Amino acid sequence: MCRSGGRWRSAAALLLVLLFVEVPRIHGTCPPAAVATAAAAAGGAAELPGRHLQAAGSRRHGSGGAIPQSIIDQYNPARQGRGVSGAVGGRPTRPAPPPRRRRPARGAPPPSPPPGFGVAQYKQVLGLSYKFYEAQRSGKLPPGNRVPWRGDSHLTDLVVGGWHDAGDMIKHSLTIAQSSLFLAWAALDFPAGVAAAGQTGYSRAAVGWAADYLLRCSIGPNRFVGLIGDPDVDHDYWGRPEDQRGPRKPYIWTRSMPASDLLGMTSAALASASLLLRPANATFANRLLAKAQELYRWGADVPGRYSSSYPSYLNDIYGSSRYPDKLMLAAGWLGRATGNASYFAEAQCWYKQAGGADNLSPYVSWDDVSPPAAAVLVSAGLRQGTAKVPAFSDYASFLDTTFLQTYIAADGTWGIVRTPKGLRYPDWSDWGNNRYSANAAFIALLRAQQLPAKSPLRASAIDFAKSQIDYMLGAGGRSFVVGWGTNPPLQCHHAPASCPDRPAPCNWGNFDAPGPNPQVLYGALVAGPAGPGDDTYNDKRTDYVTNEVTIDYNAGFTAALAGLIQLLGAQPG
């Protein structure tokens, strides 16, 4: 989320010309739901992108990480040359996909690798990243709070707890779910890495905090709280969450409002949390798993996108572009958590509805989890037997070719390029590029772990992931992690961190104040360069595009750190 003093000058023109209705590609029927009609799958009447852009006065809000179908159609090598329009399906959160930047010549040698970091540094930063999630906590803080400038907040919310989304104070179940899923996944599949850094307890505490909140967001039969806090109201406020008192608007989805993406992501998060937390609390784990199954079934029975079904939802607040990938992800995790192979058959069905191998993209964000879905299904096949996972070879091939080779080469395929100092990112993106890279690094490490020890592709995957995490730690000359490394961010776009110690007031004057933030938001990963060069990062509090922090930015970053520690052979200490 973001705040800015600038206006969307073209909003009025956009209102006249931009109207998209998503008609999903239906390739089969996923049990138990029948094939949805286009209207049901789209989730209701279409909204004009940007219709709410002026609602909060001169303060802009938006959401990086959206991957509309128009981007996939434009950059998909399997579709290039087939006359596919760049405006097919989906709705970009910005007016239109930006023009493609010049690609490096295929076969051009990569730049010399910058100096790297090692396991000792990864351990330090992993600990700080878990601390960042503590700084994002909403609700009644537990004993032992390690962030002294944070206190209890938003105790009158319909559902108390959870994480504040970013530099603002809304709580979005979609990003909480995606973030907690990645944290749980890292602790499950890279436990030695987490333990070597001394972070096992903190990792479980982070996942438990989020899972408890998501569980309680199910406030009754077929009633789920997907968002708390009116973004228009929230984005007009700059200050401490502790000082933002009074009731906040809850956004509740019911059975008549399709929300397959929101419910699918939450189901995957709860299923993964049930596995991680079961040894300490089997009763709680059983509740999480039962709720994960319930939400998945709801999402499968009533297909559609959550941001289209809620009346007057602000589509620039994590407006969704698709849902089959989220249900595919959830089915994979439910199969892993329950051992019931029928979920893997359902995952294959969602894979086909997503378009199969020719339509899955290599991008990873809250809006597209195709690579994570493939990764959990391959993992399940290796654990439970490949014969139990239909399309296992498809998933493995997708990870090795469309995903890994695209990021390793960074030659412009799928729009993935590299900056002069080595950051891989989609050339159509200028927002949250460290997030795309960190997420890709995490999935690459998951795949590396699945490959034979002497596999060249395994080594390349680890090298790729290491290069990206090292870039964020400062291999290119500056750190993108608050409170760590050389020349770290000093003015990250984060309202509470900009506030001085009490009893001094905090308001929009602090937003514009010169100098570093009074509070150090240790471990937070900023969005990073907008591209095409490394110097397109701006350490200014007013720059939400390159300098904001969010829970989803840190999720893949945290998980990748754990993976590197484990796969590089860390020892405790």
N, C-alpha and C positions, 0 to 999 in steps of 0.2 A: 504494500500500500504506500501511498506517497502524498506529499503535500508540496505545493509550489506556489509561488506568487504569480506565475504566468497563467494565461488563459489558453484554452483550445480555440484558436482564432477561426479555425475552419469548421467548428461544430455546426454552425447554422447550415452550411452547405451540405454537410454530411447527412443531416436530417432529411434532406430532400432526395438523396440518391442512394443511401445504403440501407437495404432491407434484404436480409438473408434468412431463408428458412432451411434448416438442415434436414435433408432427406437421407437418412443413413443407408449404407449399402447393406441390404439384407441378403445373406447367402444361405440361410438355413434357419431352422427353428431350434432355439435352445430351451430345453425342458426347464420348468413345466410351462412356460409362457408360449402362446401362439405368436406367430409373426405379427409384429405391431404394424399398424397403419402408419403412413408417413406422419400424419398429424400427431398420433400418440407418441411416436418415437421422438418427434421434435419437441414434445412436451408442452405444446400449446401455441398460442399465437406468437408470432415473431415480434421482437422489439427492434427499434432502431438503435444501432450502435451509436453511442454518444448522446442519447436523449436525456441522460441525467448529468451530462458533463458539467453543466453550469449550476447544478442544484445547490452546490455548497459555496456559492459566491465565486470568489476568484481563486479558491483553493482546488487544485486538481487532485483527483485520485485515480488510480488505475492498478493494474496487476500485470507484472512481468511474468513470463512463463507460459502464456497462452500459445498454443500451437494449432491454429485453425486448419481445417482440411485444405484450404487454399494453399497454405504453405507446403503441405505434403504433396499435393498435386503438382505444384510448381517445381519442386526440387526432387521428386521421386524419379530416379533414373529409369524405372520401369515404365513411367508415363511420359517421359520426355519424347517429343516427336510424334505423339498421338493426338495432338490438337486439344489437349485438356486445358480448359480455361483455368486461370489462376484464381477465379472467384467461385469455385465449386464448393458448396457446402461450408459449414462453419461460419463464424463471424470473427474477424480479427478484432482484438481490443484496440488496435490503432486503426486509422482510417482504411489502410490497404497495405498489403505486403510491400515493403520497400524494395526498390530495384536491387537486383543482385550486384554485388561488388565484383570487381575483377578477381578471377581465380588465379592462383599460382599455376604455372605450367605443370602439367602432369610429368612426373619423373624428376622434377627439380629436387636437388638435394636439400634436406632439412638443414636449418641452421645448427651450428655447433651447440651441443647441449650445455646449458648453464651449470654452474656449480650446484651440487645437490645437498640435500639434508639426509639425516639418518634416523635410525630408530629412536635415539635419545630425544631428538627434537619432536618426533611424532608423538611420543609419550606425553611430553609437556603440553603440546597443543590439544591433544585429545582430552586431557583433564580440563583445560580451559573451555573447550567446546561444550562439555557437559555443564560447566558453570554458567555458560550463556543461557542454556535452557532454564536454569534456576532464576536468572534475571528476568525471564519472560513469564514467570508464573503469575497467574491471576488467582484471587481468592484468599483464603486463610493460609498463610505460609506456615510450613511445619517447623517444629523445633530444629535448631541447627541451621537455619537459613544462612547461607554463606555470602549473601549479597547485602551488605549493611545499608545501602541506600534504597533498598526495596522493603515494602511493608505490605500489610493486608490491603486488598483492593477489590472493588466490585462485589461486595458481599451481598448485594441485593439482586444480582443477576438471577434469571430464572434457573440457570444451571451454574453454580459457583465452581470456580476452579479453571483448569485448562491453562493454555498458554496464550498470551497476547501475540498476535500474528507477526508483527514486524516492529517498525518504529512507532506504530500507533497502538490502539488498545482494543480493536475488535478481536473477537475470537471466532475463527472460521474452522468448522469441523473438517472440511476437506483438507486443509493444509496441516491441521493438527494430526489428522489420520496419516497422511503421507509421511510427515516427519517422524511420527512415533513408529511407523512401520519400519522405516530405514534404521532407526536406532535399535529397535528390537532385532531386526535382521542381522545387524552387525554383531550384537551380543550373542546371538544364536550361532552364527556361522563363523565368526572370528572371536570366539571366547578367549582364546589364548592371548590375542592381541589386546583385548580389553583388560584382561587380568594382569598382563605384563605391565600395563600402565597404572595398575592399582585403581581401576575405575569400575570394577564389576558392580559394586554397590551403587555407585552414582548412575550407572547405565540403567540398572533395574529401577531405581527411584524415578528416573526421567520417564521411562516407559510406563511405569505404574501410575504416575501422575496423569499422564495423557489418557491412558486406558480407562482409568476411573472416571475421568470427565466424559469421554465418549460413551461409556456405558450409561452414565446418567443423562446423556443427551437424548436417550430413548425414554421419553417422559410418559409413555402410555402406548397402548396398542396402535401401531401404525402412526405414531407421532414422533417425529425426530427433529431436534433442534440443530440446524445446520449453521447458524450464524447468530452471534449476539453482538449488538451494537450497530446502530444505524450509521453506515459509513458517512453520510452527509454530516451528521452531528459529530461523529468522532473526528473527522478530518477537519473540522473547524476548531478543534481543541488541541492546544499544545501545552503540555504540562505533565504532572505526575499522575499515574493511574490512581494512586491513593487519594488524590484530590478530586477525582471525577466521580462524584457521588450521585445517587438517585437511580431510578430505574432505567434500564437500557432495553431497547427493543429486541425481542427474540424473533427469529425467523424460523417458523415451524413448518415442516413438510408433513403432509398427511398422505393417506393411501391414494387419494385422487390426484396427487401431484407427483408425476414421475421424477425419480431422483436416483437412477441406477448408478450414476457416477459417484455421487456423494455416499450412497449406501454401500456400494462395492468397495470403495477405498476404506471406509470405516470398518467393513467386515474384514478386510485383509489385515488392518491394523489390530483389531481385537483378536483375530486368530493367531497372529504372530505373538502378541502379548501373552496369550494364554499359554503358549509353549514356553516362553521365557520365564514367566512368573509361577508356573505350576510347581516347581520344586519347593518354593517357599510358602505357597498358599493355593492348594488344590481347589478349595471351595471357590475362591475368587476366580481362578483360572476356568473352572467349569462355567461360571456365570458369563465370563467373557466369550467363551467358545459358543455357548448357547445363543448369546446375542449376535455373534458374528454370523451364525447360521440363519438366524431369523432375519437379519437385515439383508443378507445376500438373497434370500428367497423373495423378500419384498422387492428388491431391486430387479430380480429376474422376472417376476410376475408382472411388474408395472414398468416396462422399459421406457427410458427417456432421460433427458438431461435436466438436472435439478435447476439450473439457472434459467431455463426456458419455462418451467412449470410454475414458478412462484410469481404471482402478479406483481408487476412493476419492479422486479428484481433488477438491481444495477448490474448490468452485464459486464461492466468493466471491473467488477470486484470478483475475480476468479470465475468469470463466465466460462462455462465448459463447452468444449468442442465435440466431445464424443463420450460414449459410455461403455462399449463392448470391451475395451482394454481393461477397465476397472473391474468388470465382472469376471473377465479372464484371470486377472490377478487374484481376486477374491477366491475364485474356485480353486486356483492352485494352492493358495494358503490353507483353505479348508481341507483339501485333500491331504496336504502335509500334516495338518493338525489332528485330523480325525482318522487318517489311514483309509478312508473310504474312497476307493478309486473311481466311483461314479462322478465325483467332482472333476476328475481329470477329463472325463468325457464331455462334461459341460464346458470345461475350459476350452476344449477343441472347438466346440460349437461357437463360443464367443470369438475365438480366433478367426473362424470362417466369417462371422458377421463383421468383424473388423476389416475384412478384406483379404485375409491370408497373407502369404509371404510378399505379395506384390504391393501391399498397402501399409504394412507396419513400418514405422519410421525408427531411426536410431536415436531420436531425441528423448530425453528423460526430464519430465517436470511433473507438477501436479496435474497437468492437462494431458499428458501422454505417458503412460506407464507400460508401453508395449515391451521394451527390453526387460524391465523388472518382471513382468508377467512370464516372459519366456525363460528368464533365469530361474524363477522358483519352480517352474514346471520341469526344467532339465534337472534341477537339484532333486526334485521329488522322484523323478525317474531313476536317477542314480541311487537313491536311497531305497526305493520300494520296488524297483524293477522297471526297466524301460517299456516292457510289454503292457504295463498298467497305465502308461501315459500315451494316449493316441497323439500322433504328430510329434513325438519326441524328436525325431531326426529333423523335422522342420524347425523346431525351436532352436536346436543346437546349431543348425546351419545358419539361421537368422543371426544368432549371436556372433558366430565366427565371421560372417561375411558382411551383411548389411550393417551390423553394429561395430564389431571390433576393427575390421579392416578399414572401415570408413574413418574412424577416429585416429587410428594409427597412421594412416596415410595423410589425412587432412589435405587432400589434393583438390578439394572443391566438390567432390561427390557428396550428394545430399546437402550441399552448401557448407560443409564442415571445412574450415580453413584454420590456419594458425597465425597468431601475431608474430612479429619478428622475434620476440623473446619466448615464444613457444606455447601460448595459451590456445587450446583448440576450442572453437565456438562456432555456432551457426552464423553464416555471414548475413542472414536476414535479421539477426537480433542485435539490439543495442541495450538490452535491459537484463541484468542478472546473469551475465555470461559466466561468471565464476560458478554459479549454480549449475548451469548446463555441464560444465567441465567436471565439476566435483561429482555430480550424479553419474556421469559417464565413467569416471574413475572407479567409483564404487561397483558398478555393474561389471566393469572389466575385471576387477579383482574377484568378484564372485565367479565369473567364468574361468579365470585363471586357476582358481582353486579346484574347479571341476576337471581341468585338463591334466593329462599325464605330466609327471614331474619334469621330464626332459623335453616336453613339447616346445618347439620354437614359438608357437603362438602364445603359450603360457608366458614365456619370458617376455615376449613383446607386449602382452597385455599388462604385465606388472610394470615394465619400463614406462609404458604410456601413462598408467595411473600415477606412478611416482613422479613423472615429469610435471603432471598437472598439479598435484598437491604441492610439490616443491615450488612451482610458480607462485602459488597462493601464499606460501610461506616466505617468499622473498628471493627466489633464485634469479628473478629478473631485475633485482635491484631494490625492490621495496616489498614490504609485507602487506597483505590484504586482510590480515587478522588483527583485530583490535587488541591492543595490549601486549603484543608479542612481535619480536623480530626487529629488523631494520626498517626505520621510517614507516611505522604502522599507521593506520588511519587514526586521526585525532578528532575528526568532526563527523563521525558516522551519523547518518540521518536516523535518530532515535530520540524521541521526546524525553523519556525519563532520564536518559544519560546526559541530556543537555541541561538538566536542572541542577542548581547549586544545592549545597547542604541546607537542610531546614535550619531555621525558620524562614529563610529567604524565599520569596515567591518565585514561581516559574510560570511563564506565559510565552506569547509570541515574541516578546522581546528577546527571550533566550534563543529562539529559532534563528534570529538574525545576529546574535552576539558574535563578535570575533573571538578567536582563540579556541583552544581545545575544549571538548566537552568536560564539564567538571567531574563527571563520573566515568570511570573506565569500564566499558562493557566487554570485559575479558572474554576472549575466545570467539567473538562474533566475526563472521566472514562477510565482508562487504560485497556488493554486487560485482565490482570489478570493471575493467575497461569496456567501453561501449563498442570499440572497434571502429575502423579496421586496424588501428595501431595500439601499442601498449600505453601511449601517452593520452589516451582518451578517458582515463580515470581522473576524477576530480574530487579531492578530499575536502568537500564543502558540505556543510549540514543541509544546505538548500538543494543539493543535487541528490534526489531520491533515485534517479536512474542508475547511477554508478556507485552511490555511497550509502544506500539504505542497507539495513540488515533485516533478515526474516528467518523464521524458524525453518522454512523449507530450504533456504540457502545453506544452512548449517547441517542439514540432515545427511545428504550424501557425503559432504566433507567429513563429518564425524565418522561415518561408516567406513569411508576410504582410509582414514587414518588407522582405524582398528585393523583393517585388512592388511595394510602395509606392515604394521608392526608384526602381525602374525606370519605373513608370508615371507617376510625378510628374516625370520628366525629369531624373533625377540626372546630375551630371557626376562623373567620378572625383575623388577627393580627400577 
